[in-house]
Amino acid sequence: MKILKGKGPFPPRDPKPLLAVGNFDGVHLGHQKVFEETISGASDLGFSTALLTFSGHPLRTLRPVKAPMPVMLPEDRLKIAESFGFQTAYVLDFDPALASMSPESFMKEILLGSIDAAGIVAGVEWRFGRGREGNMTLLGDLGRDLHFKVIAVDPVVAGGMPVSSTRVRDLLFSGDVAVAAELLGRPHFVRGTVSRGRGMGKDLGFPTVNLDAGPVLIPGEGIYRGAYVHSDRVGPAAINIGKSPTFPRGASGLEAHLIGWEGDLYGETVTLVFLRRLRSLKAFTDGEALSRQIALDVEETGRLFTSEAVKGVPR
């Protein structure tokens, strides 16, 4: 997939692209439906396929203090989009100039001018333009005069409620990674660089990797059954999020015992995959009692692991 960044104008495509448009944070089931409608629509209408997304969440520009923590990094959104068959991705800089555009200007200057698109596919509730004044109805009205195809996609409903990035974030913050995975169509994951810790896990008999994951959503505090991906290797991982109540002087963070792994990973990239929350953090009487509980967590994590657990997680 060719990735084009900035504001354009971009090189013309032949045939013109049908655009899947949105922020697509998490690429949940609703986003995937937009992707599928775009791929099938482009095939039926004789267009090429393209994704139009933004360099950051619009609230980072409009109201930074209210901007949510992203479910995944932008590069992972693009990797997942590529797996659906998109040929091109346009990543626009969402800055004050773009935010202040009227809906009409956004369509004429960006969609038609910079990209020369044949049409767009977006969720029926998608809003755009200055003050979020534009919607799919307005875009459809404008499109009829300009011979521009507009396809509105109804939301995916799960558990009686529409699937949304906000709903996914709420579930992850509460630690309910299993239900979040149902809405995402894959388990939640974070990718980061292994850094040095205090070595407390090793002292307890269960060495851990400490992960610097960057600006991405980490689930709520607790102990999780999970998996790890490193290069071409996949295996089970018992994951700890938060500060140990037994040793409160330790730092709060994200660490995991990679079951079956031996060797030094400092400075390397590891992906942690969250499958189910096992328990909350609790204080134990001493290190020996904590070690016994960790052994139980590790046993359950390893016993239930299958390589299918990481299906859909981009490498």
N, C-alpha and C positions, 0 to 999 in steps of 0.2 A: 504494500500500500504506500503510495506516495503522500508525504505529509508536507503541506504548504502552510507557512505561518505568516502572520502579519495582517495587513489590511488589503493587500492587492494593489493594483489589478493583477490577477493571476493569469497564467497562460490559458488560452481557451481550450476546451475539450471538444472532441468530435467522436461520438455524439455528445451533446450537452448533458450535464449531470442532473440527476434527480437527487436532491439533498435530504438526508435525515438530519433534522435540526434540533439541537437542545444542548443542555449542559452534560447530561448523561452521567452524573456522578453515581457510581456504583454499578452502572449498566444492569439495573434490575429487570424483572420480567416485563415491566411496562416499556422500558427502553428497548428491550429485545424485540418486542412486538413492533415498535417503530422501525427497527432495523429490518425485520423480516418483510414488512410492508414496502419498505424502500427497495429492497433487493428484488422482490417479486414485481413491484410496480415498474421498475426500470426495465426489467426483462419484457414485460407485456407491452410497454410503450416505446421500446427501442431507445432508451436513454442509457447513459453510463451511470455508475453508482458513486456517490460521494457522501461524506459526513461533514457537517458544519457544526463545530463546537467552539468553545471559548477557552482562553488561556487560564482563566480562573473563574471562580463563582462570581456572578454579577454583584453580589453584596459586598465583596471585597473592595469594589470601587464605590458603590452607592452608600453602604452603611457598614464600614469595616468591623465595627464592634459586634455586629449581628451576623457576620459571615460565619457559616457553619464549618466545622472541621470536615474536610473531604473524606468520603468513604474510601476512595482510592486515589492514587497518584495519576495525573493526566496521561502519562505514558502507558499505564495499564488499561485505561479506557480505550486508548487507540489500539493496543494489542488485541483486546477483545473484539473491537469493531472489525479489525482486519480478519479475524477468524470467521466473521459472517460473510465475507466476500467483498467488502468495500474496496474500491480501486484507488480512491483519493480521500484525504482528510484535509479540510480547511480549518485551521486553528486561528481564530480571530483574537486580537488583543482587545479585551473588554476594558476600555478606558473611558474617561469622561466624555470624549468626543463621540464615541460610539453610543454611550448611554444617553446622550442628549439628542440623538437623531429621532426625527418623527418616524412613525411606522412607514409612511410613504417613502421617505428618504432612504430608510433602511432597505426597503425592497428595491428601489430603483438604483441606488448607489452601490449596495453591497450584493444583494442577490442577483440582480440583473447586470449591474455595471462591473463590479470587481470579479464576480464569479461566472457570469453569463449562464446562470442555471436555467434548466427547463422547468423546474418546479421544486416543491418541497413536500416532505412528509414530517409531521410533528404531532405530538399529543394534542388532543382537542382543547386542553386547557393551556397550551403554550401561549405565553405573552411576550411581546417584544416592543422595542421602540421606547421613546421618551416616556417616563412615568408608567411604563407597561401599558401604554394606550392601545397597542396593536394586539389583535387576537386572530384566531384562525378564520372567523367570519369575515373580518375586514380584509384579511389577506386573500380570501376567496373572491371577494368583490373586486379587489384590485387585479387579481389574477385573470379574471374573465376578460377584462379590457386589454390586458397585455399578453394574452395567450400563454399564461403561466399556470402550470398544473399545481393544485393545492389538495393534499390528501390529509384529512384529520383522522387521527387514530384514537379510538376510545380507550380509556384506562383498563388495565388488567385488575380484576378484583380478586382478592384472596382474604379469606376469613371475614367476608362481608364488607371489606373496606378496600378502597383503591390502593394499589401498591405505589409507594412514593419513596424518594430518597429520605425525606424527613422521617417517615415511619421506620425505615431501615436504621437510621441513626439512633432513634429512640430505643429500638430493640438492642442495638449494640451497646449503647451506654448502660442499659440495664443488665447486660451480660447474657441476654437471650440470643446467643449466636445461632442456635439451631433453628429458631423460627426466622431469624434474619436470613439464613441460608435458603429457606423456602422461598422468600421473596426475591432474593438475588439470583436464584437458579444455580448457585454455587456457594461454597463456604466463604466467609469473609477471610481476608488474608492481609498481612502487612509484610512489606519487604524493607530490609534495612541492612546496615553495616554492623558487624559484630565488634563490640568494644570490650575493653577490660573491666571486670567487676572486682569485687572484694574476695572472690574465691570461696564464699561461704557454702555454696552448693557442693563444691568439691570436698570441703571439710565434712559435710554431712553424708558423703558417699554418692552424691548425684551431681556431677559437674554440669554447669549451665552455660549457655551463651547469653550475653547481654546484648540486646538489639537496639540500635539507634534508628528508629523508623522514620524520622522526619515528620513533616506536616500531614499526617494522615490519622484517621480515627482509630484509636485503640479502645477495645471493649472495656467495660467496667471492671473494677478490681475483682480478683478471684483466681481460682485455679481452673484451668481448662484442659480438656482432652483435645489434642490437636495433632498436627503433622508439620513436617518441615520439608522444604525443597532446597537443595543446594546442588547447583550444576545439574547433572542428570540423576541425582540420587534423591529418593523420596523415602521418608520413614516417619514413625510415630514420634510425637513430642508432647511432653507434659509442660504446660505453659503457666507461668506465674505472672500476674499483673498486680502491681502495688507493692507497698512496703511490708516486710515481714513483721507481724505483731510480736513474734517471739524474740526477734533481734531488731528492735525499733531504731537502732542507730544506723542501720543499713539504708541505702538510698532506695527511693521508690522508682520502679521502672518496669521494663518488659524483659523477662528472661525465660529460658526454656531448657529443659533437659532433653537432648536429642537422643532418643533411645537407640542404642546400637552404634552410635557415632563415636569414633576415637580419633583424636588429632586436634590440631590447632586451627581455629577458624578466624582468629583476630584479623580484622580488616577486610574480611570477605563478605559477600552478599548472601544473605539467607532469607528465605520466605517462610513465615510462620502462618499456618492455616488453623482457624478456630472451628472446632467441630461441636463441642458441647461444654457447658460450664459444669464442672464437677462439684465445686463447693466454694463457700466464701473463705476469706482469710480468717485465721483464728490464731490466738496465742497458745502455745504449748508450754508445758512446765519446764522443758529443757530440750536441748538439741537432739537427744536420743528419741524422745517422744515425737518430735517433728520429723525425724528421719524415718520412723516407722510409718507415719502418715504419708510421707512422700513415696515410700515404697508401694503403698496401696494405690496411690494415684498413678504411679508409673505402671504398675501391673495392669490396672484397668485400661489405661491408655494403649499399652502394647497389645493387650488381648483383643481389643475391639478394632484395631487398625486394619484397613485394607487400602491398597493403592488407589482404589476408586474414590477414596475420600477426597482427593485433590482434583478430581475431574472438573474442568472448567477454569481452574486457576492458571492464569497466563504465566509462562516461563520467561 
